[in-house]
Amino acid sequence: MKLVIGNKRYSSWSLRGWLAIRQSGLAFDEVVIPMDTPEFAAAKADASLMPSGTVPVLWDGDVVVWESLAIIDWLADRVGRDVFWPKDDAARALARSIAAEMHAGFINLRRHCPMNTGRTYPAFALTPEVERDIGRIDALWREALHGFGGNGGPYLFGAFGAADIMYAPVVTRFRTYDVPLSDASEAYVNAVLAHPFMQDWYAGADAEDWRLDRIEF
C-alpha cells in the first residue's frame, strides 16, 4: 500500500490517515509532498497520485481511498473492526458519533489554531468561537473517558482506536496553543502525545525542512 500525505508538521488530516495505517499494522510506503509548493500543485492535478486533490490518499493496489474516516473503515475491513472500534455496542455508538463530529465540525478551532507540531504559543488568545469548540471537545472526551475509558488503556475507549486517531491533531493543537483543559482531558492529551505512533510522527515532523509562513506566526 501507499499513503500520500502532506507535511507532518502541519497536515492534520494526513496525521489521521497515517495513524490509521499504523494502527492497522499493515506495511505501506509513505509519500510526503510538501504543501504550498509546485510539487503539491502538480500532485493535486495527478489522478494517479492524488485523485481527490487532497491528502491523505491511500492506494491499496488499484483501489484508492481518501478522507480519513473512509481510510479507517477500509483498513478496518482489512484487519478487523475491533482493531479500530470498541466491541461494546454503546461504546462503539459513541465512538462513531464523536469521530464523525470531529470530521465535520469544530471549524473555528481548525481555522484559528492550525496544526503546528514544532511550535508552542503560551497563553494564546482564543476567540469565543474557538473556546466553544474547545468546551465541546473537552465535554466529549470526558464523556467517553468517564463512561468507557480506563478499560485496557488511557484512551477515550480504553485501547487506542479510531476515535483517538480522529482527535489526535486536536491533541497537538491543544498543546501548541496552551489550551486549558479539565484534568481528565489534560491526562488524555499527555497519553496520546506519549503514544509510540505519535512520537514517530513528531520525530518525522522535526526532521522536515519545509516551513509555511502562513502558519509560523
C-alpha angles and dihedrals in degrees: 000000000000127000119199114203142163130236111324090217094061114012108099096176090049089056091056094051092044093050090048094056092044089051090052092058091222121138117251144165117238122220114190116193116184113235124237092030134113087248091059092046090052091048091053088057093048110089090190090064111022109011094167093050089234139085142277103049122171120203114196103180105299092341117098123199126183135176117060099253091048090051090050091051093046091052092044089056088052100048106018132285093247088070088068110018133049117259094223111090096223092046092048091050091053093043092053092046096051092043090053091046089054091049093053105029151044092072094160093055090049094047099045100033108042117189114267115161092186101060141057125199110197115214092003111191109247123201119231089250092054090046089055091053090049092049091052093049092047090051092049092049092049091049092052095042093047095045103036112001125105093046103117099342148000096275131106094277099019103264121055110267150139097311091053090048091053093050098040094097088051088054089056091049092051090054094043094051097038093240116189112232141174116276092254093051093045090054089049092052090053092049094051093047089051093053111116092235091055091047089054092049093051091049090053091048092050090053093056120103097197119105130186112212091202089064101033096077 
